[in-house]
């Protein structure tokens, strides 16, 4: 069995670089990012015949899946991105420092750790459903952070595949079962 993971195409929402922004600015940026369109690209899905495609129900993932997969795309709320942590304060920081802060929240922030734990349960539920259906080769279109945890779970379940720290937009990562 093969599972192909694809991160949605690049979002047409620029990072607020070159200026300092507040927590409110960052929260608004995330809302704008979620509503923004994507920049269509090409995904080389190879010669494999994918039997099914499961996809996050967020618009950027749906548009990507519909662009790369010729069949019916099955939307799943469980494949949504992990929400950004709550940001507060009036301090103005460069975007890169907010990005580092958000990364640190995965360790330090209780609410973010709970969201990650919930995301891992969602991933397990999705993979359990897919494996129970017995489909041979399946595409999953999702988001960067979720794909990191999905990769770890696939490896735990006996799949082999490529390493990545942050999945590239529109790139196919193929995992094969060794069981």
Sine and cosine of phi, psi and omega as CSV:
sin_phi,cos_phi,sin_psi,cos_psi,sin_omega,cos_omega
0.00,0.00,0.61,-0.79,0.08,-1.00
-0.86,-0.51,0.63,-0.78,0.15,-0.99
-0.84,-0.55,0.85,-0.53,0.04,-1.00
-0.98,-0.21,0.84,-0.55,0.06,-1.00
-0.98,-0.18,0.73,-0.68,0.05,-1.00
-0.74,-0.67,0.78,-0.63,0.14,-0.99
-1.00,0.09,0.62,-0.79,0.01,-1.00
-0.76,0.64,0.37,-0.93,0.07,-1.00
-0.90,0.44,0.27,-0.96,0.00,-1.00
-0.84,0.54,0.67,-0.75,0.01,-1.00
-1.00,0.05,0.67,-0.74,-0.02,-1.00
-0.99,0.14,0.85,0.53,0.02,-1.00
-0.66,-0.75,0.93,-0.36,-0.04,-1.00
-0.94,0.33,0.52,-0.86,0.12,-0.99
-0.95,0.30,0.55,-0.83,0.00,-1.00
-0.98,0.18,0.90,0.43,-0.02,-1.00
-1.00,0.07,0.32,-0.95,0.05,-1.00
1.00,0.09,-0.04,1.00,0.04,-1.00
-0.51,-0.86,0.38,-0.93,0.07,-1.00
-1.00,0.05,0.57,-0.82,-0.05,-1.00
-0.73,-0.68,0.40,-0.92,0.02,-1.00
-1.00,0.01,0.12,-0.99,0.08,-1.00
-0.87,0.49,-0.64,0.77,0.04,-1.00
-0.89,0.45,-0.64,0.77,0.06,-1.00
-0.87,0.49,-0.67,0.74,0.00,-1.00
-0.92,0.40,-0.67,0.74,0.03,-1.00
-0.87,0.49,-0.67,0.74,0.05,-1.00
-0.91,0.42,-0.63,0.78,0.03,-1.00
-0.87,0.50,-0.67,0.74,0.03,-1.00
-0.90,0.44,-0.64,0.77,0.05,-1.00
-0.89,0.45,-0.69,0.72,0.03,-1.00
-0.90,0.44,-0.65,0.76,0.02,-1.00
-0.87,0.49,-0.70,0.71,0.00,-1.00
-0.90,0.44,-0.48,0.88,-0.04,-1.00
-1.00,-0.05,-0.22,0.98,-0.11,-0.99
-0.95,0.31,0.39,-0.92,0.07,-1.00
-0.98,0.20,0.10,-0.99,0.04,-1.00
-0.93,-0.36,0.28,-0.96,0.10,-0.99
-0.98,-0.20,0.96,-0.29,-0.06,-1.00
-0.87,0.49,0.61,-0.79,0.01,-1.00
-0.68,-0.73,-0.35,-0.94,0.00,-1.00
-0.85,-0.52,0.72,-0.69,0.12,-0.99
-0.89,-0.46,0.85,-0.53,0.03,-1.00
-0.99,0.12,0.99,-0.15,-0.05,-1.00
-1.00,0.00,0.10,0.99,0.12,-0.99
0.96,0.28,-0.16,-0.99,-0.06,-1.00
-1.00,0.00,-0.04,1.00,0.00,-1.00
-0.89,0.46,0.57,-0.82,0.10,-1.00
-1.00,-0.09,0.97,-0.26,0.00,-1.00
-0.99,0.17,0.82,-0.57,-0.04,-1.00
-0.98,0.21,-0.48,0.88,-0.07,-1.00
-0.45,-0.89,0.35,-0.94,0.07,-1.00
-0.71,-0.71,0.84,-0.54,0.07,-1.00
-0.94,-0.34,0.58,-0.82,-0.17,-0.98
-0.52,-0.85,0.56,-0.83,0.18,-0.98
-0.83,0.55,0.52,-0.86,0.02,-1.00
-1.00,0.06,0.11,0.99,0.07,-1.00
-0.97,0.23,0.63,-0.78,-0.18,-0.98
-0.83,0.56,-0.62,0.78,-0.03,-1.00
-0.91,0.43,-0.57,0.82,0.04,-1.00
-0.97,0.26,-0.66,0.75,0.00,-1.00
-0.87,0.49,-0.74,0.68,0.00,-1.00
-0.88,0.47,-0.62,0.78,0.03,-1.00
-0.90,0.43,-0.76,0.65,-0.04,-1.00
-0.87,0.49,-0.69,0.72,-0.01,-1.00
-0.92,0.40,-0.45,0.89,0.01,-1.00
-0.98,0.22,-0.57,0.82,-0.11,-0.99
-0.99,-0.17,-0.34,0.94,-0.09,-1.00
-0.91,-0.40,0.82,-0.57,-0.10,-1.00
-0.98,0.21,-0.28,0.96,-0.06,-1.00
-0.99,-0.10,-0.31,-0.95,0.03,-1.00
-0.96,0.28,0.75,-0.66,0.03,-1.00
-0.99,-0.15,0.80,-0.60,-0.01,-1.00
-0.99,-0.11,0.92,-0.39,-0.05,-1.00
-0.99,0.16,0.66,-0.75,-0.01,-1.00
-0.68,-0.73,0.86,-0.52,0.05,-1.00
-0.87,0.49,-0.50,0.87,-0.03,-1.00
-0.89,0.45,-0.32,0.95,-0.03,-1.00
-1.00,-0.08,0.19,0.98,0.03,-1.00
-0.92,0.39,0.40,-0.92,0.04,-1.00
-0.91,0.42,0.45,-0.89,0.11,-0.99
-0.94,0.35,0.79,-0.62,-0.05,-1.00
-0.89,0.45,0.48,-0.88,0.07,-1.00
-0.93,0.36,0.48,-0.88,0.01,-1.00
-0.93,0.37,0.38,-0.92,0.05,-1.00
-0.92,0.40,0.74,-0.68,-0.02,-1.00
-0.92,-0.38,0.71,-0.70,-0.04,-1.00
-0.67,-0.74,0.29,-0.96,0.11,-0.99
0.95,-0.33,0.27,-0.96,-0.02,-1.00
-0.97,-0.24,0.00,1.00,-0.01,-1.00
-0.89,0.45,0.72,-0.70,0.05,-1.00
-0.99,-0.16,0.81,-0.59,0.00,-1.00
-0.75,-0.67,0.42,-0.91,0.16,-0.99
-0.90,0.44,0.47,-0.88,-0.02,-1.00
-0.79,0.61,-0.67,0.74,-0.05,-1.00
-0.87,0.49,-0.59,0.81,0.04,-1.00
-0.94,0.33,-0.58,0.82,0.10,-0.99
-0.90,0.45,-0.65,0.76,0.01,-1.00
-0.88,0.47,-0.67,0.75,0.04,-1.00
-0.91,0.42,-0.68,0.73,0.02,-1.00
-0.86,0.51,-0.69,0.72,0.00,-1.00
-0.88,0.47,-0.66,0.75,0.07,-1.00
-0.87,0.49,-0.68,0.73,0.00,-1.00
-0.90,0.45,-0.50,0.86,-0.01,-1.00
-0.87,0.48,-0.46,0.89,0.00,-1.00
-0.90,0.43,-0.32,0.95,0.04,-1.00
-0.97,-0.26,-0.65,0.76,-0.17,-0.99
-1.00,-0.07,-0.47,0.88,-0.14,-0.99
-1.00,-0.07,0.84,-0.54,-0.04,-1.00
-0.87,0.49,-0.67,0.74,-0.01,-1.00
-0.91,0.41,-0.65,0.76,0.02,-1.00
-0.92,0.40,-0.67,0.74,0.05,-1.00
-0.87,0.49,-0.62,0.79,0.04,-1.00
-0.91,0.40,-0.64,0.77,0.04,-1.00
-0.89,0.45,-0.65,0.76,0.02,-1.00
-0.91,0.41,-0.67,0.74,0.03,-1.00
-0.87,0.48,-0.67,0.74,0.03,-1.00
-0.90,0.43,-0.65,0.76,0.02,-1.00
-0.88,0.47,-0.64,0.77,0.03,-1.00
-0.90,0.44,-0.62,0.79,0.07,-1.00
-0.91,0.42,-0.65,0.76,0.04,-1.00
-0.89,0.46,-0.68,0.73,0.02,-1.00
-0.87,0.50,-0.72,0.69,0.01,-1.00
-0.87,0.49,-0.65,0.76,0.02,-1.00
-0.89,0.46,-0.72,0.69,0.00,-1.00
-0.88,0.47,-0.75,0.66,-0.03,-1.00
-0.90,0.43,-0.62,0.78,0.07,-1.00
-0.86,0.51,-0.71,0.71,0.01,-1.00
-0.90,0.45,-0.70,0.71,-0.02,-1.00
-0.90,0.44,-0.73,0.69,-0.03,-1.00
-0.92,0.39,-0.55,0.83,0.01,-1.00
-0.93,0.38,-0.50,0.87,0.01,-1.00
-0.95,0.30,-0.34,0.94,0.06,-1.00
0.96,0.28,0.32,0.95,0.05,-1.00
-0.94,0.35,0.57,-0.82,-0.12,-0.99
-0.97,0.24,-0.84,0.54,-0.07,-1.00
-0.79,-0.61,0.83,-0.56,-0.17,-0.99
-0.76,-0.65,0.69,-0.72,0.14,-0.99
-0.99,-0.11,0.62,-0.78,0.12,-0.99
-0.78,-0.62,0.86,-0.51,0.02,-1.00
-0.96,-0.28,0.85,-0.53,-0.09,-1.00
-0.53,-0.85,-0.61,-0.80,-0.17,-0.99
-0.76,-0.65,0.31,-0.95,-0.15,-0.99
-0.82,0.58,-0.85,0.52,-0.08,-1.00
-0.90,0.43,-0.67,0.75,0.00,-1.00
-0.89,0.46,-0.60,0.80,-0.02,-1.00
-0.91,0.41,-0.53,0.85,0.05,-1.00
-0.87,0.49,-0.72,0.69,-0.01,-1.00
-0.96,0.28,-0.55,0.83,0.04,-1.00
-0.91,0.41,-0.66,0.75,0.05,-1.00
-0.85,0.52,-0.74,0.67,0.01,-1.00
-0.85,0.52,-0.67,0.74,-0.02,-1.00
-0.93,0.36,-0.63,0.77,0.05,-1.00
-0.88,0.48,-0.68,0.73,0.03,-1.00
-0.89,0.46,-0.66,0.75,0.02,-1.00
-0.89,0.46,-0.52,0.86,-0.03,-1.00
-1.00,0.01,0.18,0.98,0.09,-1.00
1.00,-0.05,0.26,0.97,0.07,-1.00
-1.00,-0.04,0.48,-0.88,0.12,-0.99
-0.89,-0.45,0.55,-0.83,0.00,-1.00
-0.06,-1.00,-0.05,-1.00,-0.10,-1.00
-0.95,0.31,0.39,-0.92,0.11,-0.99
-1.00,-0.03,0.51,-0.86,0.17,-0.99
-0.36,-0.93,0.57,-0.82,0.09,-1.00
-1.00,0.04,-0.76,0.65,0.11,-0.99
-0.76,-0.65,0.86,-0.51,-0.03,-1.00
-0.90,0.44,0.65,-0.76,0.05,-1.00
-0.97,0.25,0.57,-0.82,0.03,-1.00
-0.89,0.46,0.77,-0.64,0.11,-0.99
0.97,0.26,0.08,1.00,-0.02,-1.00
-1.00,-0.05,0.64,-0.77,0.04,-1.00
-1.00,0.00,0.77,-0.64,0.10,-0.99
-0.89,-0.46,0.91,-0.41,-0.09,-1.00
-0.99,-0.16,0.76,-0.65,0.04,-1.00
-0.88,-0.48,0.74,-0.68,-0.02,-1.00
-0.90,-0.45,0.62,-0.78,0.04,-1.00
-0.98,0.18,0.71,-0.70,0.05,-1.00
-0.97,-0.23,0.15,0.99,0.00,-1.00
-1.00,-0.01,0.00,0.00,0.00,0.00
